[in-house]
Amino acid sequence: MRLAWRIQELSLGGLSRETRKMLDLLADEIDGKSDRRAIITDPRNPLIGTRLVREWDGVEHTVTVMKDGFDWQGRKFKSLSAAAKAITGTQWNGYRFFGLRERKQEQV
């Protein structure tokens, strides 16, 4: 698998600068080297204060984007996936659940 990865890396290019920076920050956080002020943010997150609305089982659910996470019915969540799981009772990708997946650019 390592060899296959290396071949792909050489032919298609490696990880982007942003991805490497995000991985370094995550690794530092796991090792306990991260400063609490250096919060990792996902570029897919909408602006603070945005209200995400989704209907599930006939009930409309509203999640508000906060500076340090997400709010649903007065409960705070660190990720959209955690909020989606609380709403549905099953594991979901939060960005997919709320329709925030990145769209692939159409080739012309």
N, C-alpha and C positions, 0 to 999 in steps of 0.2 A: 504494500500500500504506500509505503514511503517513496518507493521508486516511482510509482505511478503519479503521486503528487508532485514529485520533483520534475518529472517530464512535463506535466501540465503547467507547472509554474514557469518552466523555461520557455515553453511554446506560447502560452497565453498571458504570461505576466503573473506576478505575485499579488499579494494582498494590497489594497489601496492604503494610502497614508492614514486616512481616517480610521480604517479597520484596524490597522496596527496600533494606532494610538488608543483606540477603545480597548483592545485586548491587553495592552500594557497597563491601562488604568484598572481593568478588572483584575489582572494578576496582582497588582499592588494592593488592591482592596482585599483580596483573599489572603495575601501575606501579612495583612495588618499594617502595611506601609502607607496606606491611603489616608489623606487628610479629609476629615468630614466636610470641609468646605468644597472639596473637589468632587461634586456630585456628577455622576455620569448621566448624561441626558441622551435620549434617543431622538435622532433628527425627525422621526416620524410623529413625535408628539405634537399635538396642536398647541396653540398659544394658551398660556395660563388664563383661566376663566372660561375657556370654551366648554360648551355643554354638548356631550355626545348622547344622542337619543337612539334607542334601539327597542323595538317591540319584541317581546319574548313570551310565548304562551298567552297571547292576548293582552299582555300587560306592557305598558310603555315604561321603560327604565331610562333614567337620566343620570349620567356620570359627568361630574364636573372636573376639569383638569386643574389641579392645584400646583403650586410651586414644587412641592415635595412628594407628589403622588396624585392620587385620584380619589374623589369623594363620591360615594353612592349611598343614599339614604342615611347620611350622617356617619357612615363608616369610612375610614380611610384605608386605602390600598396603595402599596408601593408600585404595582404594575396594573396595566389594563387586563392582563390575563387573570390576575387574582380577582379583579372586579367581575370579569366575565364568568369565572368559576362560581363566585358567590351568587350571581344572577341565575345561572343555568344548573348548577350542581354538578357540572362535568367540566373537564379540562378543555379549554379553548385557547387559541392564539388570540389575545385581546385585540390586536390590530385588525385581524381578519373579522372577528366578531362585530366590531364597530365600523367596519368598512374603511379602514385606514391603510390597507396594504399599499405598498408602492406599486404603481402601474408601470409595466414595461413600456419603454418608449417604442413607438411604432417606427419601423425602418421604412425609409422612402426610397 
